[in-house]
């Protein structure tokens, strides 16, 4: 899929960077650019469904490791390695609720 998506974020796992009940604009066309540690991506996880997390590491096999921004997040170990094919886009804009 090429283009833009708007997604609502539910939960505290990415707070304060992405607050609960905020909206994010996800750019799927940016998937053609290199993924870097520190970027916030949306991806599909086989157990947890669609997640928005921060890239914590990229291992020597090219798998992505993700973390949340606070203690209420699923741990890196629980998420496990994620294939780049599971990434649906990069978060380009965070719209916080007033």
GICOR-V238842 format. One line per field, one symbol per residue. ss: DSSP state (2 for helix, 1 for strand, 0 for the rest). psi: psi as a letter, one per 30 degrees, with the letter a starting at -180 (. if undefined). burial: b if it has 9 or more other ideal C-beta (glycine too) atoms within 8 Angstrom, else e. Layout:
ss=???
psi=???
burial=???
This chain:
ss=00011111000000000000001111122222000000011111100011111111110000011110000000022220010222111111111000
psi=kkbklkkkkklffgkfejlkglkkkkjffffflkklkflklklkkfefbkljlkjeljlffgkkkllaflfglkleeeeakkkfffkflkjfkkjkk.
burial=eeeebebebeeebbbeebbeebbbbbbbebbeeebeeebbbbbebeeeebbbbbbeebeeeebbbbbbbbeebeeeeebeebebebbbbbbeebeeee
